Amino acid sequence: MADITAKFSVNSGTIRVWKISYEVNGEDGLEEALSWKKEIKIDLSVERNCN
């Protein structure tokens, strides 16, 4: 994961959120939206419940 975080200049938490968003919503989940902060909060709650 270190190579991905370096390539995109983001932290590993962001990569995990992107991964969950993609798994739940496909490519549409990776597009920026006006409500992206809300979506991230939802994705983080899903991630916490999965661990």
C-alpha positions in Angstrom: 0.0 0.0 0.0 3.0 2.3 0.6 3.5 2.6 -3.2 -0.1 3.6 -3.8 -0.1 6.2 -1.0 3.1 7.7 -2.4 1.9 7.7 -6.0 -1.4 9.5 -5.1 0.0 11.6 -2.2 -2.7 10.3 0.1 -2.7 8.4 3.4 -3.7 4.8 3.8 -7.0 5.7 5.4 -8.0 7.5 2.2 -7.1 4.4 0.1 -9.2 2.3 2.3 -12.2 4.7 1.9 -11.7 4.6 -1.9 -11.6 0.8 -1.8 -14.8 0.5 0.2 -16.5 3.1 -1.9 -15.6 1.2 -5.1 -16.7 -2.1 -3.6 -20.1 -0.6 -2.7 -20.8 1.7 -5.6 -18.4 0.6 -8.4 -16.7 3.3 -10.5 -19.5 5.8 -9.6 -18.3 5.5 -6.0 -14.9 7.0 -7.0 -16.4 10.2 -8.6 -16.3 13.3 -6.5 -19.7 14.5 -5.3 -21.0 17.5 -3.5 -21.8 15.2 -0.6 -18.4 13.5 -0.5 -17.8 14.3 3.2 -21.1 12.6 4.1 -20.2 9.6 1.9 -16.8 9.2 3.6 -18.4 9.2 7.0 -20.8 6.4 5.9 -17.9 4.5 4.4 -15.8 4.8 7.5 -18.7 3.5 9.6 -19.0 0.5 7.2 -15.2 -0.1 7.5 -15.4 0.0 11.3 -18.2 -2.5 11.4 -16.2 -4.8 9.1 -13.1 -5.0 11.3 
